[in-house]
Amino acid sequence: MEYKIREANIDDLLKIQELNQKLCQLEFENFDDTIYSNYPFSGRGEKYFTDRILDKENSFSLVATDLEENIIAYFIGGINEVEDYRAPATIGEGETMYVAEEFRGKGIGTNFMKMFEDWAKLKGVKRLRLVASSLNERALNVYKKEGYKIMDVVLEKEI
């Protein structure tokens, strides 16, 4: 299946929100029942996506489309500050990505990550970070294949 990748624009907001809602539902159902599945349409969610799409200096937003220009995937990341005890002070963070199920395994996510890395290098970023559920083995395997390694482990306990 062929696809094209392009920079996201504000006209893509609704479709990105819809795809992110699918991601939130997937995460909720399979990995973490504290995920708020309506986050992308909440005030904070809509602001987050709008800000990332519009901020061309510190944000990186892409969509993939099929040949009919239907959005089938998105990637959003940016340059973020890190914890006070770390240096350098900023990190490139791939914050959210989703590829529609029928388009997975076609290299879209890998292409997103490579394009993000190229952008981050141009911005002078020295380290990249991705966050994924520890139970999402498919995503973790893709990220490891691209050279990412586990740096921190966050532990939680329900009480």
PyMOL commands that set and color helices and strands:
alter all, ss='L'
color gray80, all
select helices_A, chain A and resi 10-30+39-41+43-54+101-103+108-122+137-145
alter helices_A, ss='H'
color red, helices_A
select strands_A, chain A and resi 4-7+59-65+71-81+90-99+128-130
alter strands_A, ss='S'
color yellow, strands_A
deselect
rebuild
show_as cartoon
